[in-house]
Amino acid sequence: MSDELLLHTEGDVLVLTLNRPHRRNAISMALARAMADAMAQYAQRDDWRVAIITGADNTFCSGMDLKGFSQGESPFVPGAGFAGLTQKPPTKPLIAAVEGFAVAGGCEIALSCDLIVASDTAQFGLPEVQRGLIASAGGLMRLPRRLPYHLAMEMALTGDPIGAPLAFQHGLVNRLVPPGQALPTALALAQRIAQNAPLSLLASKQIIEQSATWPIERMFELQQPYANQIAASQDAQEGALAFVEKRPARWSGR
């Protein structure tokens, strides 16, 4: 793993720290590849239930490294997208812990996550139009699904950021916390999620993501295969038995 991406675990939780503080954690090609490798490991490791992405030195990520881009570098990984993540986020839960700036590709990384915990001084923005670019790593597609249309359009067309309190007001941010508390709060949230049945977490995330495009008249039909698979799992039996016996469930992921 590259020194530009630091990994450590807290029980069942994997924490990934973007570690280019001298560049406000801007994404280089090396960092994008390291992130893609880490996401592949996350997918394969049964003992990692939830992952958190955060940034070093009290900032999340300032997006693509424009110095590298000006020299011909493009931090997109085939099949995975910008930062080795935005085109194909993991099927497991992913949380962004945001301090400081989450702008340009940094905002798009946060938008690729399932939950966002942010300091009340954090800022989110898509300033690509100010640099002759567009937010092509998912920002223009995901942002209007998370924020009101006109607010998303203003952010995209002006390139100006919004503060975390406004993002929280409109539901983009799950937890709004004092400066320095984004990662500890994200860890507590991740550990709460990790207590639940892993197969149920995967299926719940898939249904929420995919059902947005399901026809209303077919949505229960399309949900049924997921429901059947979960109902037939060992963990479903374990969950019921643990409830009856008034003890914590011991999940097997089967």
N, C-alpha and C positions, 0 to 999 in steps of 0.2 A: 504494500500500500504506500502511496506517495506521502511525503511529509506534508504535502499541501492538504491532505485530508486525514484528520485524526479520528481514530475509532476507540471507544471504550464501552464497556457494558455496565449496566446497573441492574443486576438480576436478569430478568427476561427482556430488558430494554437495551437496544443498541443506540448509542449516541454517536452521530457523525458531526464533526466540527470542521467547517470550511476554514482553512488555516493559511490565508494569505493576507495577514493584517496590513502589510506594507502596501497592498493594492486594494484595500477595503474588501478583501475576500472576493475579488473579481475572479471569474472562472477562466482558467487557462485550459489548454488541451490536456495537460497532465492531470489537472484536477478533475476534468470531465471524465477521463478514463478511469481514474481512481474511484469516482462516484459510481460509474457503471459497474465496476468490479465489486464494490461494496454492496450495491443493490442485488447483484447476482448472488453474493454470499448470504445476504439477508433472506432471499427467497428460498435458499437451500437449507438454512439452519432452523431446525424445529425449536431450538431453545431460545431463539430470538423472536419474541411475539410482537413487539412494537418497536419502531425506529423513530428517532428524533433527529432532525437536521437543525443545526445552529451555526453561528459564526464566531470566530475568534475576535477578541479585543472590542467587545461591545458594539459590533455591527454585524448584520446578517450577511448581505451580499450586494455588491454594487453592479452585478450583472456580468456581461462578457468583458474580458480584458481587452479594452480598445487598443492598447499598445500592441498586443499580440495580433489583434485583428488587422491593424494597419500594416503588419508585417506578413500577412497571409495566413495567420492561424485562425482556425474556426473550431471552437470547442463544442462541436456536435459529434456525438457517437452514433454511428449507423445503427438504426433500430431502436435506439434509446433516446436520441434527441439531445437537445442542449443540456449541458452539465451531466450527461449520462443518465438523465432522469425524466425530463419534461414530456417526451413523446410516449414513454411507457413507464409510468409510475408503478411501484410494486403492488402486488395484490394484497399484501398485508398492510395494516394500518401505519400511516406515516404522519408525523406531527412536525410542524415548523415552530421553532422557538426563536422569536425575532426580537433582537435589540437593534437600535439604530436604524440604518437604511436597508430596506428590501426593495430595491428599485431595478428597473429594466429586467434582465434575466434573473435577478434576485427575487423580484416580485413574482416572476413566472415559476421559480422553484417553489416559493411559498404556495402559489395557487395549485401546484401539483400535489400538495399535501392534503390529507383528509381533515386535519384540524390545525388551527393556528393559535399559538399563544404569543402575545406581543406586549412589550413594554409600552406604557402610555406615552412615551416619547418617540416610539418607532414611527417610521414613515413608509408608505407603500406608493410606488409610482411606476409608470411606463413612459420614460422620457425618450424613447427611441426616435420619435419624430423630430426631436431637437438635434439629432445626430445623423439625419438622413437615412434612418432605418425604420423598420416596423417591428413590433413585438411579436415575432414569428415563432416563439417557443411556447405558444399556448396562451399568452396573455390576452390577445384580442378575442380569443374564443372562450376562455374560461371566465374572464372578468365580468362580462355581462350576464353570466349565469349566477354570479355571486353577489353582484351589486345592482342597484336600479340602473336601468338602461342609460338614462341621461347622465348619471354620475360616472358610469363606466366610459361613456362617450367623451365626456369632458376630460377625464384622465388620459384617454388615448389621443385626443386631438390637441390638447394643450401641452401634454408631457409633464404637467405639474403633479406633484405627489399629494396624497392626503395623509392626515395624521391617523394614528392607530385609534384614537377615540371615535373618530367618524367611521372608520372601518368597523369598529366594534358595534357602533350604533346600527349599522346596516347589516350586521351578521357575518361579515367577512372574517372577523376575529372571534374566537371562542372565549378566550380569557384575556382580560386587560389587567396588567399587573404593574407594580412600581418598577422603575429601572433596576436591572440586575436580577429580577425575579422570573424572567421568561423561562430559562432552562429549569430551575427548580420546580416551577409550576407545571411545565410540560412533563417533567419526570413523574410528578405525582399523578397527572392525568394518564400518562402512559402506563404506569403501574396499576392504575384502576382498570384500564382496558385489558391489560395482560392477565388479570384475574379471571377473565371470561373464557369460554370455550373457543379454541382456535378455529375450528371448522365453522362455528357460528359467526365468528368475526369475519372470516373470508367471504362467506355467503352473504352476510348482511351488507358488506361493502360492495360486492358485485351487484346485488339487486338494486341498491341505491344508485350506483353509477349507470347501470344498463337500462333501468326502468324509465329513465327520462325520455327514451325514444320508443318505448313500447306503446302500441295502440291501447286506448283505454279498454276497449272491448276484449282485448286478449291479455291484459296484464296479469290476471290471476293464473291463466293457463301457462304463461311464460315463466311465472314464478314457481310453478309446481315442481319442476325437476329439482330446484334447489331445496325446496321444503321437504321433498321426499328423501333426498340424500341425507339431510340433517336429521330427520326423524328416524332414519334407519341406522344412525351412527352409534357407536359405543358411548360416545360422550353424551348423547341424549339420554341414554339409560343411566349413565353415571350422574348426570345432573338431577334427574328425578330421584334417584336413590339417595344422593347427598341431601337433597331437600327433606326427604322423609326422615333420614337419620340425623338431621340437624347438624351437619358437619360440612366443612369446605369440600368442594368437588375436587377430584383428582383427574384432571383432563389427560387424555392419551393422544388427542389429535386424530382419532380413528372413529 
